[in-house]
Amino acid sequence: MQRGTFQLMKSVNKSIVLNKIRTAEPISRAQIAKETSLTPPTVSSIVKELMEQGLVRESVLGHSSGGRKPTMLHINTAAFYVVGVDAGPESVECVLTDLTGAIFQRTSKVLENPLTNERFLSDVKEAISALLQAGGAEQEKIIGIGVAMHGVVDVKTGTSLVAPILNLRNIPIREVLEEEFNLTVRVENDARAMALGESWFGGHDDADSMVAVNIGRGVGAGIVINGKLYHGAQGIAGEFGHMTVDINGEICECGNRGCLQTFISGAAIAKRAKSRLKEQDGKLTAREIFELAESGRSDCVELLHETGHIMGVGLTNLIHVINPGEIVLGGGVMKSEKFLMPAALAAIRQKVLTPEAKQTRVTVSRLGDEATVLGAVSLLLVELFDPVMKTG
C-alpha cells in the first residue's frame, strides 16, 4: 500500500469506529453509535467506507430483543499486512503479520562488524526484501513497515541518532526505507516499541500506566501512559539502562561510569562470570550461565541472584520516579527469570518507600522473543486504529 493511500485510510472518527469494532467485536452499528457518541448516520457512513476499504466485514445477524436483527461487524484481520523489523544490535529480525499480529512469515540476517551506516541499511533492506519475496503478500495489502531500533531515535524523522552498541550515528532509516519500498515507515526505540507492543498485544488492558523493560544485549525501557508512548522533552525518556548506580563503576558503552546496563545486561553478566568462575575455559555467555545454574552450580545461582538484586534496585528507582501500575520485563536475560525474579522482587519490597508501592505488579512478558518485533508491528497498528494516542 503506497504511503499516500495509508494516510487516506486514517481520520479521527474513522479510527474511533475502527478501534471500537476491534475491541468489542462483534458489534452492531447502533451499539457503536451508542458507545462512541457519534450519530447513527455518521457511523453508517464510516462503516460503509471501512467495508469498501476492506478493513471491516459483516457477520451473521446478531441477537434481537424485538424487531429486525442487527448485522454484526468485525475487523477483517486478513485484509492487510504489516512488516515488523527488530533492527539490531546483533541481527535484523523481520516478520509479516496480519492486523492481529499473527505472524505469517519471518526472515533473519546477522549483522557483521565492522558496520557503517550504509552497510547497516543495506542489511535491513536485504532482510525486508527477503521477507516480502518469501511472504507472497501483495504490496498493495501491506500498510507499512515498523522498525524497532536500539539507542536514541528521532521518531519524527525516523532517524537513529545514536546506536551505541553498533557505534553508529545519524542513520536515516525512515528516509531510506520509504524510498526503497514506497511504504509508510515508522521508526522507534526498541524498548519503547516493545512497551507499545505489550500494551497492544500483551493483555495489560487494566494497566493505565505501564513500563516495559528490555534486558538483553543492552537495557532500555518504554513508558506507556493511558495507552500513549511517552518520549520526553528531547526524546530520551526510558533510557533505564543508563541510570547511574555506581559513580565509580565500569565505563559503559555510552561513555559514563556505573550505568545499570554494566551490571544486568547479558554481556555484563557474562563479564562478571568470567572474572569469578575461573575454572571455566573459554568465554561464558549469559545463556550458558543460566544453564549451569539450572544444573545446580551454586556459584552461577549466586551470580544470577546478585544480578536480580541489582535489577530490583534499578526497578525500585523506576517505581519511585514514575510509579507505574505495572512493570513488564522482557529480553533474552529474562529467560533466567527463575533465578532473577525472586531476588528482584525481594529488593523492591525491601526498598520501596510505601507499602502501597510494594503492590506494583512486576511481571515477565508473555510475548517472549516476539515482544520487540511485535512492538514494531504495533507502530503501524496504533496509527491506524488510534492515531490520536500515537505519540507522547
C-alpha positions as CSV (number, residue, x, y, z in Angstrom):
1,M,0.0,0.0,0.0
2,Q,1.6,3.3,-1.1
3,R,2.3,5.9,1.5
4,G,-0.4,8.3,0.4
5,T,-3.0,5.6,0.5
6,F,-2.3,4.7,4.1
7,Q,-2.7,8.4,5.0
8,L,-6.1,8.5,3.3
9,M,-7.3,5.5,5.4
10,K,-6.9,7.5,8.6
11,S,-9.2,10.0,10.3
12,V,-10.1,10.5,13.9
13,N,-13.8,9.4,13.6
14,K,-12.8,6.5,11.4
15,S,-10.3,5.4,13.9
16,I,-12.8,5.7,16.7
17,V,-15.2,3.4,14.9
18,L,-12.4,1.0,13.8
19,N,-11.0,0.7,17.3
20,K,-14.4,0.2,18.8
21,I,-15.0,-2.7,16.4
22,R,-11.5,-4.1,17.2
23,T,-12.1,-4.0,21.0
24,A,-15.8,-5.0,21.1
25,E,-16.4,-7.2,18.0
26,P,-18.9,-8.5,17.1
27,I,-20.7,-5.2,17.5
28,S,-23.6,-3.5,15.7
29,R,-23.7,-0.1,14.1
30,A,-26.3,1.0,16.7
31,Q,-24.1,-0.1,19.6
32,I,-21.1,1.7,18.1
33,A,-23.1,4.9,17.9
34,K,-24.3,4.5,21.5
35,E,-20.8,3.8,22.9
36,T,-18.9,6.5,20.9
37,S,-21.5,9.3,20.9
38,L,-21.2,9.5,17.1
39,T,-24.5,9.9,15.3
40,P,-26.0,6.8,13.6
41,P,-25.7,8.3,10.1
42,T,-22.1,9.1,10.8
43,V,-21.4,5.6,12.0
44,S,-23.2,4.1,9.0
45,S,-21.2,6.3,6.6
46,I,-17.9,5.4,8.2
47,V,-18.7,1.7,8.3
48,K,-19.6,1.8,4.6
49,E,-16.2,3.4,3.8
50,L,-14.3,0.9,6.0
51,M,-16.0,-2.0,4.3
52,E,-15.2,-0.6,0.9
53,Q,-11.6,-0.4,2.0
54,G,-11.7,-4.0,3.2
55,L,-10.9,-3.2,6.8
56,V,-14.4,-4.3,8.2
57,R,-16.6,-7.2,7.4
58,E,-20.2,-8.1,8.3
59,S,-21.2,-11.4,10.0
60,V,-24.4,-13.3,10.5
61,L,-27.2,-11.4,12.1
62,G,-26.9,-10.7,15.8
63,H,-29.5,-11.2,18.7
64,S,-32.6,-9.0,18.7
65,S,-34.9,-8.1,21.6
66,G,-37.6,-7.4,19.1
67,G,-37.7,-6.1,15.5
68,R,-35.1,-6.5,12.9
69,K,-31.9,-8.4,13.9
70,P,-28.8,-6.2,13.7
71,T,-25.9,-7.1,11.4
72,M,-22.7,-7.5,13.4
73,L,-19.3,-6.0,12.4
74,H,-15.8,-7.5,12.7
75,I,-12.3,-6.4,11.8
76,N,-11.2,-8.1,8.5
77,T,-7.9,-9.1,10.0
78,A,-6.6,-10.9,6.9
79,A,-7.3,-8.0,4.6
80,F,-4.0,-6.2,5.2
81,Y,-0.5,-6.9,6.5
82,V,2.3,-5.2,8.4
83,V,6.1,-5.6,8.3
84,G,7.8,-5.5,11.7
85,V,11.6,-5.2,12.0
86,D,13.7,-5.6,15.1
87,A,16.9,-4.0,13.9
88,G,20.0,-5.0,15.9
89,P,22.2,-4.8,17.7
90,E,23.2,-8.4,16.6
91,S,20.8,-9.2,13.9
92,V,17.8,-7.9,11.8
93,E,14.6,-9.9,12.5
94,C,11.7,-9.3,10.2
95,V,8.1,-10.6,10.4
96,L,5.0,-10.3,8.2
97,T,1.8,-10.2,10.3
98,D,-2.0,-9.6,9.8
99,L,-3.9,-6.9,11.7
100,T,-4.0,-9.1,14.9
101,G,-0.2,-9.6,15.0
102,A,-0.4,-13.2,13.8
103,I,3.0,-14.0,12.2
104,F,2.9,-15.5,8.7
105,Q,6.5,-15.2,7.6
106,R,9.8,-14.3,9.1
107,T,13.4,-13.7,8.0
108,S,16.6,-13.0,9.8
109,K,20.0,-11.6,9.0
110,V,23.1,-11.5,11.2
111,L,24.8,-8.1,11.4
112,E,28.6,-8.5,10.9
113,N,31.1,-5.9,12.2
114,P,32.5,-3.5,11.4
115,L,29.4,-1.7,10.3
116,T,28.8,1.6,8.6
117,N,25.5,3.3,8.2
118,E,25.4,2.2,4.6
119,R,26.2,-1.4,5.4
120,F,23.6,-1.5,8.2
121,L,20.9,0.0,5.9
122,S,21.8,-2.4,3.2
123,D,21.4,-5.4,5.6
124,V,18.0,-4.1,6.7
125,K,16.8,-3.6,3.1
126,E,18.0,-7.1,2.2
127,A,16.1,-8.7,5.2
128,I,12.9,-6.9,4.3
129,S,13.2,-7.7,0.6
130,A,13.7,-11.4,1.5
131,L,10.6,-11.3,3.7
132,L,8.4,-9.7,1.1
133,Q,9.5,-12.2,-1.5
134,A,9.0,-15.2,0.8
135,G,5.7,-14.0,2.2
136,G,3.8,-13.8,-1.0
137,A,1.7,-10.8,0.2
138,E,0.7,-8.2,-2.4
139,Q,2.4,-5.0,-1.7
140,E,-0.9,-3.1,-2.0
141,K,-2.1,-5.1,1.1
142,I,0.9,-4.0,3.2
143,I,0.0,-0.9,5.2
144,G,3.6,-0.2,6.2
145,I,6.9,-1.1,7.9
146,G,7.6,-0.6,11.7
147,V,11.2,-0.6,12.8
148,A,12.4,-1.1,16.4
149,M,15.9,0.3,16.7
150,H,18.2,0.2,19.8
151,G,19.6,3.5,21.1
152,V,18.2,7.1,20.6
153,V,15.7,7.6,17.8
154,D,14.2,10.8,16.4
155,V,10.7,9.4,15.8
156,K,9.6,12.4,13.8
157,T,12.2,11.9,11.1
158,G,12.7,8.2,11.7
159,T,16.4,8.7,12.2
160,S,18.6,6.6,14.5
161,L,20.6,9.4,16.3
162,V,22.8,7.2,18.4
163,A,23.2,3.4,18.2
164,P,25.9,2.9,20.9
165,I,26.3,-0.8,20.6
166,L,26.7,-0.6,16.8
167,N,28.8,2.5,17.2
168,L,26.7,4.3,14.6
169,R,25.1,7.7,14.5
170,N,22.5,9.6,12.3
171,I,21.2,6.6,10.3
172,P,18.3,7.9,8.1
173,I,16.2,4.7,8.4
174,R,12.8,6.0,7.5
175,E,14.0,8.1,4.5
176,V,16.0,5.2,3.0
177,L,13.3,2.5,3.6
178,E,10.4,4.7,2.3
179,E,12.4,5.4,-0.9
180,E,13.3,1.7,-1.3
181,F,9.8,0.2,-0.7
182,N,7.4,3.1,-1.2
183,L,5.6,2.2,2.0
184,T,4.9,4.1,5.2
185,V,7.7,3.6,7.6
186,R,7.7,4.3,11.4
187,V,10.9,4.0,13.5
188,E,11.0,3.8,17.3
189,N,13.5,2.9,20.0
190,D,13.3,-0.8,20.6
191,A,12.3,-0.7,24.3
192,R,9.6,1.9,23.6
193,A,8.3,-0.3,20.7
194,M,8.3,-3.3,23.0
195,A,6.3,-1.2,25.5
196,L,3.7,-0.3,22.9
197,G,3.6,-4.0,21.7
198,E,3.0,-5.1,25.3
199,S,0.2,-2.5,25.6
200,W,-1.3,-3.7,22.3
201,F,-0.8,-7.5,22.4
202,G,0.3,-8.4,25.9
203,G,-3.0,-8.5,27.7
204,H,-2.5,-5.5,30.0
205,D,-5.8,-3.8,29.4
206,D,-6.3,-2.9,33.1
207,A,-3.0,-1.0,33.4
208,D,-3.4,2.7,32.7
209,S,0.3,3.2,33.2
210,M,3.0,0.6,32.3
211,V,6.7,0.4,31.8
212,A,8.3,-2.3,29.7
213,V,12.0,-3.0,30.3
214,N,14.0,-4.8,27.7
215,I,17.1,-6.5,29.2
216,G,19.3,-8.2,26.7
217,R,22.5,-7.0,24.9
218,G,21.6,-3.6,26.3
219,V,19.0,-2.3,28.7
220,G,16.2,0.1,27.8
221,A,12.6,0.9,28.8
222,G,9.4,2.2,27.3
223,I,6.8,4.1,29.2
224,V,3.1,3.9,28.2
225,I,0.6,6.3,30.0
226,N,-3.1,5.9,29.1
227,G,-2.1,3.9,26.0
228,K,0.2,6.7,24.9
229,L,4.0,6.3,24.5
230,Y,6.0,8.9,26.5
231,H,9.1,10.2,24.8
232,G,10.2,13.0,27.0
233,A,11.2,16.6,26.1
234,Q,14.2,15.6,24.0
235,G,13.1,12.0,23.1
236,I,15.3,10.1,25.5
237,A,12.7,9.0,28.1
238,G,13.2,5.4,29.1
239,E,17.0,5.1,28.9
240,F,16.7,3.0,32.0
241,G,20.0,1.1,31.3
242,H,21.9,4.4,31.6
243,M,20.8,5.1,35.1
244,T,23.9,5.5,37.2
245,V,24.0,3.1,40.1
246,D,27.8,3.3,40.9
247,I,29.6,6.5,40.2
248,N,32.9,4.6,40.4
249,G,31.8,1.7,38.3
250,E,32.9,0.4,35.0
251,I,32.7,2.6,31.9
252,C,29.6,1.9,29.9
253,E,29.3,1.9,26.1
254,C,27.6,5.3,26.4
255,G,30.8,6.7,28.0
256,N,29.5,7.1,31.5
257,R,30.6,5.1,34.6
258,G,28.5,2.7,36.6
259,C,25.3,2.5,34.4
260,L,22.8,-0.1,35.4
261,Q,23.5,-1.7,32.0
262,T,27.0,-2.6,33.1
263,F,25.5,-4.8,35.8
264,I,22.4,-6.5,34.4
265,S,22.8,-6.8,30.6
266,G,23.7,-10.2,29.1
267,A,27.2,-9.0,28.4
268,A,27.6,-7.7,31.9
269,I,26.5,-11.0,33.4
270,A,29.0,-12.9,31.2
271,K,31.8,-10.5,32.1
272,R,31.3,-10.9,35.9
273,A,31.1,-14.7,35.4
274,K,34.5,-14.6,33.5
275,S,36.2,-13.0,36.5
276,R,34.6,-15.3,39.1
277,L,34.3,-18.7,37.5
278,K,38.0,-19.1,36.8
279,E,37.9,-22.8,36.3
280,Q,35.7,-22.4,33.2
281,D,37.6,-22.5,29.9
282,G,36.6,-20.0,27.1
283,K,34.0,-17.3,27.3
284,L,30.7,-18.0,29.0
285,T,27.5,-16.4,27.7
286,A,24.6,-15.4,29.9
287,R,22.6,-18.3,28.5
288,E,25.3,-20.7,29.5
289,I,25.4,-19.3,33.0
290,F,21.7,-19.9,33.2
291,E,22.1,-23.5,32.1
292,L,24.9,-24.0,34.7
293,A,22.6,-22.6,37.3
294,E,19.9,-24.9,36.2
295,S,22.3,-27.9,36.6
296,G,22.9,-26.9,40.2
297,R,26.1,-24.8,40.0
298,S,25.8,-22.8,43.2
299,D,28.3,-20.1,42.0
300,C,26.1,-19.4,38.9
301,V,23.0,-19.4,41.0
302,E,24.6,-16.8,43.3
303,L,25.7,-14.7,40.4
304,L,22.1,-14.6,39.0
305,H,20.6,-13.9,42.4
306,E,23.0,-11.0,42.7
307,T,22.0,-9.7,39.3
308,G,18.4,-10.0,40.2
309,H,19.0,-7.9,43.4
310,I,20.7,-5.2,41.4
311,M,17.9,-5.3,38.9
312,G,15.5,-4.8,41.8
313,V,17.4,-1.8,42.9
314,G,17.0,-0.2,39.5
315,L,13.3,-1.1,39.3
316,T,12.8,0.5,42.7
317,N,14.2,3.7,41.4
318,L,11.8,3.4,38.4
319,I,8.9,2.9,40.8
320,H,9.9,6.0,42.8
321,V,10.2,8.2,39.7
322,I,7.3,7.0,37.5
323,N,5.1,4.9,39.9
324,P,3.6,2.8,37.1
325,G,0.7,0.4,37.6
326,E,2.8,-2.4,36.0
327,I,6.3,-3.2,35.0
328,V,6.8,-5.8,32.3
329,L,10.3,-7.3,31.9
330,G,11.5,-8.8,28.6
331,G,14.6,-9.6,26.6
332,G,17.0,-12.5,26.5
333,V,18.3,-12.1,30.1
334,M,14.7,-12.7,31.4
335,K,15.0,-16.3,30.3
336,S,16.8,-16.6,33.6
337,E,13.5,-15.4,35.3
338,K,13.6,-18.4,37.7
339,F,16.8,-17.0,39.4
340,L,16.4,-13.3,38.8
341,M,12.8,-12.5,39.8
342,P,12.8,-13.7,43.4
343,A,15.8,-11.5,44.2
344,A,14.5,-8.6,42.2
345,L,11.1,-8.7,43.9
346,A,12.7,-9.1,47.4
347,A,14.8,-6.0,46.7
348,I,11.7,-4.0,45.6
349,R,9.8,-5.0,48.7
350,Q,12.7,-4.0,50.9
351,K,13.5,-0.7,49.4
352,V,10.3,1.0,48.1
353,L,9.1,4.0,50.1
354,T,5.5,3.0,50.9
355,P,3.5,-0.2,51.5
356,E,1.3,0.7,48.5
357,A,4.3,0.8,46.2
358,K,5.1,-2.8,47.1
359,Q,2.0,-3.8,45.2
360,T,3.4,-2.6,41.9
361,R,3.0,-5.5,39.5
362,V,6.3,-6.7,38.1
363,T,5.8,-9.5,35.5
364,V,7.7,-11.1,32.7
365,S,6.5,-10.6,29.1
366,R,4.2,-13.2,27.8
367,L,5.2,-12.3,24.3
368,G,8.7,-13.7,24.8
369,D,11.2,-13.4,21.9
370,E,8.5,-11.8,19.8
371,A,7.9,-8.8,22.1
372,T,10.1,-6.3,20.3
373,V,9.3,-7.2,16.7
374,L,5.6,-7.2,17.5
375,G,6.2,-3.8,19.1
376,A,7.5,-2.7,15.7
377,V,4.2,-4.0,14.1
378,S,2.2,-2.1,16.6
379,L,3.7,1.2,15.5
380,L,1.6,0.9,12.4
381,L,-1.5,-0.6,14.0
382,V,-1.8,2.1,16.7
383,E,-1.6,4.7,14.0
384,L,-4.4,3.0,12.0
385,F,-6.7,2.2,14.9
386,D,-5.9,5.0,17.4
387,P,-3.9,7.9,15.8
388,V,-4.7,10.4,18.5
389,M,-2.8,8.3,21.0
390,K,0.2,7.6,18.9
391,T,2.8,10.0,20.2
392,G,3.9,11.4,23.5
